[in-house]
Amino acid sequence: MKLPLRFEMSIARADFRRLLPAAVNHVAFAEEDGVYTYSEGGRGWRIRMQSLPPLRLGLIRLERYQIDFGFTAYSAKEIEDFMARFEMYFRRGGG
């Protein structure tokens, strides 16, 4: 599955932070103000979480974020592999 490099997620920020290390293969990333970055040897990535209004389903309110990805010196195949791994760790069941 090929994911876009910008999409919306309904997830608690704490859950995103808990799942992110495995999704990025446990590299040592930096985190500041909702921006997660990794850089090594002139290559890197950036994931930005921007708050959106909550998703309301009746009485239920879910946190919602726009997630933006940026890559430096990654090939199209490497980006596709990164996004596939990310999606695998953040996949949610549904009906």
VEXDREN-2710 file (C-alpha; in Angstrom, 1 decimal):
% VEXDREN-2710
k/r/px/py/pz
1/MET/0.0/0.0/0.0
2/LYS/1.4/3.4/-1.0
3/LEU/0.6/6.1/1.6
4/PRO/0.5/9.8/0.7
5/LEU/3.1/12.0/2.4
6/ARG/0.3/14.0/4.2
7/PHE/-2.7/12.6/5.8
8/GLU/-5.0/12.8/8.9
9/MET/-4.8/10.5/11.9
10/SER/-7.2/10.1/14.8
11/ILE/-4.8/9.2/17.6
12/ALA/-3.8/10.5/21.0
13/ARG/-0.5/12.2/20.9
14/ALA/0.8/9.9/23.7
15/ASP/-0.1/6.8/21.6
16/PHE/1.6/8.3/18.5
17/ARG/4.7/8.9/20.6
18/ARG/4.6/5.4/22.0
19/LEU/4.3/3.7/18.6
20/LEU/6.7/5.9/16.7
21/PRO/10.0/4.3/17.7
22/ALA/9.1/0.9/16.3
23/ALA/7.5/2.5/13.2
24/VAL/10.9/4.2/12.4
25/ASN/13.0/1.1/13.2
26/HIS/14.2/2.4/16.6
27/VAL/16.5/5.1/15.1
28/ALA/17.4/7.9/17.6
29/PHE/15.1/10.7/16.5
30/ALA/14.7/14.2/18.0
31/GLU/11.4/15.6/19.1
32/GLU/10.4/19.2/19.5
33/ASP/6.9/20.8/19.4
34/GLY/5.2/18.0/17.5
35/VAL/8.0/17.6/15.0
36/TYR/10.1/14.4/14.9
37/THR/13.3/14.4/13.0
38/TYR/16.2/12.1/12.1
39/SER/19.4/12.9/10.3
40/GLU/22.5/10.9/9.6
41/GLY/25.1/11.3/6.9
42/GLY/23.2/13.9/4.9
43/ARG/20.0/11.8/4.8
44/GLY/17.0/12.2/7.0
45/TRP/13.3/12.4/7.5
46/ARG/10.9/14.8/9.3
47/ILE/7.4/14.0/10.6
48/ARG/5.2/16.9/11.7
49/MET/2.0/16.5/13.7
50/GLN/-0.4/19.5/13.5
51/SER/-3.5/19.6/15.6
52/LEU/-6.8/19.6/13.9
53/PRO/-10.3/20.0/15.4
54/PRO/-11.4/16.8/17.2
55/LEU/-13.4/14.2/15.3
56/ARG/-16.9/14.0/16.9
57/LEU/-18.9/10.8/16.6
58/GLY/-22.0/11.4/18.7
59/LEU/-20.7/11.8/22.3
60/ILE/-17.2/10.5/21.4
61/ARG/-14.4/13.0/20.7
62/LEU/-11.2/11.8/19.2
63/GLU/-7.9/13.8/18.9
64/ARG/-7.1/14.4/15.3
65/TYR/-3.8/15.5/13.6
66/GLN/-2.5/16.2/10.2
67/ILE/0.7/14.2/9.7
68/ASP/3.3/15.5/7.2
69/PHE/6.4/13.6/6.1
70/GLY/9.5/15.0/4.5
71/PHE/12.6/13.1/3.3
72/THR/16.1/14.2/2.4
73/ALA/18.3/12.1/0.1
74/TYR/15.9/9.1/0.2
75/SER/15.1/7.2/-3.0
76/ALA/11.5/6.6/-4.0
77/LYS/11.8/3.0/-3.0
78/GLU/13.2/3.9/0.4
79/ILE/10.3/6.3/1.0
80/GLU/7.9/3.7/0.0
81/ASP/9.5/1.2/2.4
82/PHE/9.5/3.7/5.2
83/MET/5.8/4.5/4.7
84/ALA/4.9/0.8/4.5
85/ARG/6.6/0.2/7.9
86/PHE/5.0/3.3/9.4
87/GLU/1.5/2.2/8.2
88/MET/2.1/-1.3/9.6
89/TYR/2.7/0.1/13.1
90/PHE/-0.2/2.6/13.0
91/ARG/-2.8/0.4/11.2
92/ARG/-6.1/0.4/13.0
93/GLY/-8.7/-2.3/12.7
94/GLY/-12.1/-1.3/11.4
95/GLY/-15.2/-2.8/10.0
END
